[in-house]
């Protein structure tokens, strides 16, 4: 007499962060110091209810440009996280462009077009037009170098491109589908859009990202997008992860 095993189709285990840890992931700030301060107050209040947990804030990048207080945002982040929290700061494409402009004025026209004028103004540097002469761009570059505090430059130079926590990978823009996570290029981690957003592939980790604005957080099987356009909508979004639980804080 023969017996046959019964094969059952099982659902994959839900993504989780390590036990005893709570992660707060904050989307694109873009110079909105007012919203960042409100969000940090909300996170402190939320975290106070769980003193036994290790708590980390992961910032997904794009701290500068577009909004009016890029300098203030960098100052606040460089001062460190709230008491009782750790912090991981990722690089966005806007920080990459700002850093590139400090070394090469040829980056200037593009950076100024998509938000750099607001960052220069926040550092009291008169912003040139995107089509300004090279000598005007060079003058703005030199003034930004002089007026960027060493602590701010150190903060920008220390930014990471991605971090993995449990079953999640955090990156500003996303990843290149089909490329092993450990071989991802910085350009994709900071800039990718359609190839990543349209992919239904299992990336091996759930990717938490910003960079692409949506009215509400985007929850997909393989990714979670939390850029809700704070600079224009007044909605800064934070994803809270604990165990397999996911929830959101928003301004």
C-alpha positions as CSV (number, residue, x, y, z in Angstrom):
1,X,0.0,0.0,0.0
2,X,1.4,3.4,-1.0
3,X,0.8,6.7,0.7
4,X,1.4,10.0,-0.9
5,X,2.5,13.2,0.8
6,X,0.0,16.1,0.7
7,X,1.6,19.2,-0.8
8,X,0.3,22.3,0.7
9,X,0.8,25.7,-0.9
10,X,2.0,28.0,1.8
11,X,2.2,31.8,1.8
12,X,5.7,33.3,2.3
13,X,6.4,34.5,5.8
14,X,5.6,38.2,6.2
15,X,8.6,40.6,6.2
16,X,9.8,41.5,9.7
17,X,12.5,43.5,11.6
18,X,14.4,41.8,14.4
19,X,12.6,41.2,17.7
20,X,13.0,44.0,20.2
21,X,13.6,46.7,17.5
22,X,11.3,49.4,16.2
23,X,12.3,51.2,13.0
24,X,11.0,54.7,12.0
25,X,11.6,55.4,8.3
26,X,11.1,59.0,7.2
27,X,10.5,60.0,3.6
28,X,11.8,63.0,1.6
29,X,12.0,66.2,3.7
30,X,13.1,68.7,1.1
31,X,13.9,71.7,3.2
32,X,10.7,71.5,5.4
33,X,12.2,71.9,8.8
34,X,8.8,72.7,10.2
35,X,7.5,69.3,9.2
36,X,10.6,67.5,10.3
37,X,10.3,69.0,13.8
38,X,6.7,68.0,14.0
39,X,7.5,64.4,12.8
40,X,10.3,64.0,15.3
41,X,8.0,65.2,18.1
42,X,5.5,62.5,17.0
43,X,8.2,59.9,16.9
44,X,9.4,60.8,20.4
45,X,5.8,60.5,21.7
46,X,5.2,57.2,19.9
47,X,8.5,55.8,21.1
48,X,7.9,56.8,24.7
49,X,5.2,54.2,25.0
50,X,7.7,51.4,24.3
51,X,10.8,52.2,26.5
52,X,11.9,48.5,26.3
53,X,12.5,48.6,22.6
54,X,15.6,49.6,20.6
55,X,14.5,52.4,18.3
56,X,16.1,53.6,15.1
57,X,15.2,56.4,12.7
58,X,16.1,55.8,9.1
59,X,16.1,58.9,6.9
60,X,15.6,58.1,3.2
61,X,17.4,61.1,1.8
62,X,16.5,64.3,0.0
63,X,16.9,66.6,2.9
64,X,17.7,69.6,0.8
65,X,16.2,71.6,-2.2
66,X,12.7,72.8,-3.0
67,X,11.6,73.8,0.5
68,X,12.9,76.9,2.3
69,X,15.0,75.5,5.1
70,X,17.6,73.1,3.7
71,X,20.3,74.6,6.0
72,X,18.1,74.1,9.0
73,X,17.2,70.5,8.1
74,X,20.9,69.6,7.8
75,X,21.7,71.4,11.1
76,X,19.0,69.5,12.9
77,X,20.0,66.1,11.5
78,X,23.7,66.7,12.1
79,X,23.0,67.4,15.7
80,X,21.9,63.8,16.2
81,X,18.7,61.9,16.9
82,X,16.3,62.4,19.8
83,X,17.4,60.9,23.1
84,X,16.9,57.1,23.2
85,X,17.0,56.8,19.4
86,X,19.7,55.8,16.9
87,X,19.8,57.2,13.4
88,X,20.8,56.1,10.0
89,X,21.0,58.8,7.3
90,X,20.8,57.8,3.6
91,X,21.8,59.8,0.6
92,X,19.3,61.1,-1.8
93,X,19.8,62.3,-5.4
94,X,19.5,65.9,-4.2
95,X,22.3,65.6,-1.7
96,X,24.4,63.9,-4.4
97,X,23.8,66.8,-6.7
98,X,24.6,69.4,-4.1
99,X,27.9,67.6,-3.3
100,X,28.7,67.3,-7.0
101,X,28.1,71.1,-7.5
102,X,30.7,71.8,-4.8
103,X,33.2,70.1,-7.0
104,X,32.0,70.8,-10.6
105,X,30.1,73.8,-11.7
106,X,28.9,71.9,-14.8
107,X,26.4,70.2,-12.4
108,X,24.9,73.6,-11.6
109,X,22.3,74.2,-14.3
110,X,20.6,70.8,-13.6
111,X,20.8,71.2,-9.9
112,X,19.4,74.7,-9.9
113,X,16.5,73.6,-12.1
114,X,15.3,70.9,-9.8
115,X,15.6,72.7,-6.4
116,X,19.2,73.9,-5.8
117,X,18.2,77.6,-5.8
118,X,16.3,77.1,-2.6
119,X,19.3,75.4,-0.9
120,X,21.7,78.2,-2.0
121,X,19.3,80.8,-0.7
122,X,19.1,78.9,2.7
123,X,22.9,79.3,3.0
124,X,22.6,83.0,2.0
125,X,24.2,82.4,-1.4
126,X,22.5,84.5,-4.1
127,X,21.4,81.8,-6.6
128,X,22.4,82.3,-10.2
129,X,20.0,81.4,-13.0
130,X,20.4,78.0,-14.6
131,X,21.6,79.6,-17.8
132,X,24.1,81.9,-16.0
133,X,27.6,82.3,-17.3
134,X,30.2,79.9,-15.9
135,X,31.8,82.6,-13.8
136,X,28.5,83.2,-12.0
137,X,28.2,79.5,-11.3
138,X,31.7,79.5,-10.0
139,X,31.0,82.4,-7.7
140,X,28.0,80.6,-6.3
141,X,30.1,77.5,-5.8
142,X,32.8,79.3,-4.0
143,X,30.3,81.1,-1.7
144,X,28.6,77.8,-0.9
145,X,31.9,76.3,0.0
146,X,32.6,79.2,2.4
147,X,29.2,79.2,4.0
148,X,28.7,75.5,4.4
149,X,29.7,74.7,8.0
150,X,32.2,71.9,8.4
151,X,29.6,69.9,10.4
152,X,27.2,70.1,7.5
153,X,29.8,69.0,5.0
154,X,30.9,66.2,7.3
155,X,27.2,65.1,7.6
156,X,26.7,65.1,3.8
157,X,30.0,63.2,3.2
158,X,28.9,60.5,5.7
159,X,25.6,59.6,4.1
160,X,25.1,56.0,3.2
161,X,23.4,54.7,0.0
162,X,21.4,51.9,1.6
163,X,21.0,49.8,4.7
164,X,19.4,46.4,5.4
165,X,17.4,45.7,8.6
166,X,15.8,42.3,8.9
167,X,13.7,41.6,5.8
168,X,13.8,45.2,4.6
169,X,16.3,47.2,2.5
170,X,16.1,50.9,2.7
171,X,17.3,53.1,-0.2
172,X,16.4,56.5,-1.5
173,X,15.0,55.6,-4.9
174,X,15.0,51.9,-5.1
175,X,17.1,49.1,-6.7
176,X,17.9,47.7,-10.1
177,X,15.7,44.6,-10.5
178,X,17.6,41.4,-11.3
179,X,20.9,42.7,-9.8
180,X,22.0,41.2,-6.5
181,X,21.5,43.6,-3.6
182,X,25.2,43.6,-2.7
183,X,26.0,44.7,-6.3
184,X,23.6,47.6,-6.6
185,X,25.1,50.8,-8.2
186,X,24.9,54.1,-6.3
187,X,23.3,55.7,-9.4
188,X,20.4,53.3,-9.3
189,X,20.0,53.5,-5.5
190,X,19.7,57.3,-5.8
191,X,17.9,57.8,-9.1
192,X,16.0,54.8,-10.4
193,X,12.3,55.1,-11.2
194,X,10.3,53.2,-13.8
195,X,12.3,49.9,-14.0
196,X,12.0,49.6,-10.3
197,X,8.5,50.9,-9.7
198,X,7.0,48.7,-12.4
199,X,8.8,45.5,-11.3
200,X,6.8,42.8,-9.6
201,X,9.9,40.7,-9.0
202,X,10.9,39.4,-5.5
203,X,14.0,41.4,-4.7
204,X,14.9,39.2,-1.7
205,X,14.0,42.1,0.6
206,X,11.1,44.5,0.8
207,X,12.5,47.8,-0.5
208,X,11.5,50.9,1.5
209,X,12.1,54.0,-0.6
210,X,11.2,57.6,-1.3
211,X,12.1,59.7,-4.4
212,X,8.8,59.1,-6.3
213,X,5.9,61.1,-5.0
214,X,2.5,59.5,-4.4
215,X,-0.6,60.9,-2.6
216,X,-0.5,58.1,-0.1
217,X,2.1,55.6,0.9
218,X,2.5,52.8,-1.7
219,X,2.4,49.3,-0.3
220,X,3.4,46.6,-2.7
221,X,4.5,43.0,-2.2
222,X,8.1,44.0,-3.0
223,X,8.3,47.7,-2.0
224,X,6.9,50.4,0.2
225,X,7.1,54.0,-1.1
226,X,6.8,56.8,1.4
227,X,7.5,60.1,-0.5
228,X,4.2,62.0,-0.1
229,X,5.6,65.3,-1.5
230,X,6.1,67.0,1.8
231,X,7.5,70.2,0.3
232,X,4.3,70.8,-1.6
233,X,1.6,68.9,0.3
234,X,2.7,69.5,3.9
235,X,2.5,65.7,4.4
236,X,5.7,64.2,5.6
237,X,5.3,60.4,6.1
238,X,7.0,58.0,8.4
239,X,6.7,54.2,8.2
240,X,6.9,52.4,11.5
241,X,8.1,48.8,11.5
242,X,8.1,46.5,14.5
243,X,8.1,42.7,14.1
244,X,5.8,42.1,11.2
245,X,3.7,45.1,12.0
246,X,3.6,48.1,9.6
247,X,1.9,51.4,10.4
248,X,2.3,55.1,9.4
249,X,2.8,58.5,11.1
250,X,2.1,61.6,9.0
251,X,2.0,65.3,9.4
